[in-house]
Amino acid sequence: MAVTIKDVAKLANVAPSTVSRVIANNPRISERTKKKVREAMDYLGYHPNFNARSLANRSSKAIGIVMPSSAEKAFQNPFFPEVLRGISTKAHEKEFTLLMSTGTTEEEIYRAVVGMVQGRRVDGIVLLYSRVDDPIMAYLYEQKFPFTVVGKPFKNDNKINHVDNDNYKAAKQLTEHLITNGHKRIGFVGGSVNLVVTTDRLLGYEKALQVANIPYRSEYIINADFALESGQRAVSELMSLEQPSTALVVTDDLMALGVLRMFDDIGVKVPNDVSVVSFNNAMIAELATPSLTSVDINIYELGYQAVDCLLETIEKPDGPPSKIKVDHRIIIRQSSEQQLTTNDIKSEEVTKND
């Protein structure tokens, strides 16, 4: 016979309504009473019927997660498991479950999101990307459905909840680190041009060059997917130039790992011949050979704050949108410790003047 709320209330010596409030984590119930009721629930093996509660409260107690592409492809990048760790931690604290979008194409993912919204299967959605003219973001905005973006929205950034780093500033500082080490031929290996994060980091890179009076060279800019193979292809293109780069700003650690592998394959030494810096500071940055200089963007915190922001919107739908900026810091490692020698710098200057 199934255990009921009345059974729990009897064992805990409280009213059934008190048990319901404990399940809902009502702040008016004392921690002492909550502990007593939860111990009774554990002893009896009672599990709340969240489906029934959802029907009564018109709440699913679930959050939808939308990846930038199919989950299979996205999980190859260590950014996503880490941001999901932050998301799941906050969701667990508030007793929310997670529902991840499934689909292998943008159209399939869009349909999955519409299903989440129209079927009221989730109370809100976290987008793990920000894309230029994204139909999913436009749909959620038009529907006035609670959502938060990890990244900066391309449009209506003052009207949309978002959690992000200062990617412009981080890229500028990272490029300045290379300039300080004597580099002037600095390449940029970015993600898709449709991603706002790529645009922001490219602008920061460009600004650092401008301030240092280093000419911008379009042939030094490569854009591709955040993938291992993309980094390898970027090296092939940049090293085939008449004046190859002496340093690379790579906007993702997984791409940077591909860069390091390709340099190793062709016999180019990092950092002796070329310096490489990157973003995310995932575990692979520290374990790479050589270890990667990388911007720690606090991935876990991005996920945690995204859910915190979303839940606040769900509770107070008429409140102002939140714009949360998560701090970053540059971790200097072996891949950029080598400074150009005086002869190298002079050689570059002569080449440029020619």
TALIN-V519340 format. One record per backbone hydrogen bond with DSSP energy under -0.5 kcal/mol. NH is the residue of the N-H (numbers start at 1). CO is the residue of the C=O. Records with the same first field share a line. If there is no record, write none. Layout:
BEGIN
NH->CO ; CO
END
This chain:
BEGIN
8->4
9->5
10->6
11->7
12->8
13->9
14->9
18->15
19->15
20->16
21->17
22->18
23->19
24->20
25->22
26->21
29->26
34->30
35->31
36->32
37->33
38->34
39->35
40->36
41->37
42->38
43->39
44->40
45->41
46->41
50->48
53->49
54->50
55->51
56->52
57->53
58->54
59->54
63->97
64->124
65->99
66->126
67->65
74->70
75->71
76->73
77->74
78->76
80->77
81->77
82->78
83->79
84->80
85->81
86->82
87->83
88->84
89->85
90->86
91->87
92->88
93->89
94->90
95->92
96->91
97->61
99->63
101->65
109->105
110->106
111->107
112->108
113->109
114->110
115->111
116->112
117->113
118->114
119->115
120->117
121->116
122->116
123->62
124->62
125->146
126->64
127->125 ; 148
128->66 ; 126
132->194
134->131
138->134
139->135
140->136
141->137
142->138
143->139
144->140 ; 141
145->140
148->125
149->161
150->127
151->149 ; 163
153->151
159->156
160->156
161->147
162->322
163->149
164->324
167->165
170->166
171->167
172->168
173->169
174->170
175->171
176->172
177->173
178->174
179->175
180->176
181->177
182->179
183->178
186->184
187->185 ; 247
188->220
189->249
190->188 ; 222
195->192
196->130
198->195
199->195
200->196
201->197
202->198
203->199
204->200
205->201
206->202
207->203
208->204
209->205
210->206
211->207
212->208
213->210
214->209
215->213
218->216
220->217
221->218
222->188 ; 220
224->190
227->225
231->227
232->228
233->229
234->230
235->231
236->232
237->233
238->234
239->235
240->236 ; 237
241->238
244->241
246->185
247->185
248->275
249->187
250->248 ; 277
251->189
253->279
256->252
257->253
258->254
259->255
260->256
261->257
262->258
263->259
264->260
265->261
266->262
267->264
268->263
269->267
273->269
274->269
275->246
276->335
277->248
278->293
280->295
285->282
286->282 ; 283
287->283
288->284
292->285
293->276
294->331
295->278
296->294 ; 329
297->295
302->298
303->299
304->300
305->301
306->302
307->303
308->304
309->305
310->306
311->307
312->308
313->309
314->310
315->311
316->312
319->316
324->162
326->164 ; 324
329->296
331->294 ; 329
332->330
335->291
336->333
337->334
340->181
345->341
346->342
347->343
348->344
349->345
350->346
351->347
352->348
353->349
354->350
END
